Amino acid sequence: MSKEDYILSVLSPKDRLEAAFKIATEALKKTTLTTKDVEKAVKIVRRRAYEKEK
């Protein structure tokens, strides 16, 4: 098991989702998308993910 796999395995699903959002934000910084576009998409995905938990 790689260290990245281990780190992901000890995170809760919510923490994994937050980590994915941070990575996506960094990856999309140099695109033509605005920060507002990315934040809007993150809110939509979070809302859907958290609705499933209920």
Secondary structure by P-SEA (a helix, b strand, c coil): ccaaaaaaaaccaaaaaaaaaaaaaaaaccccccaaaaaaaaaaaaaaaaaaac
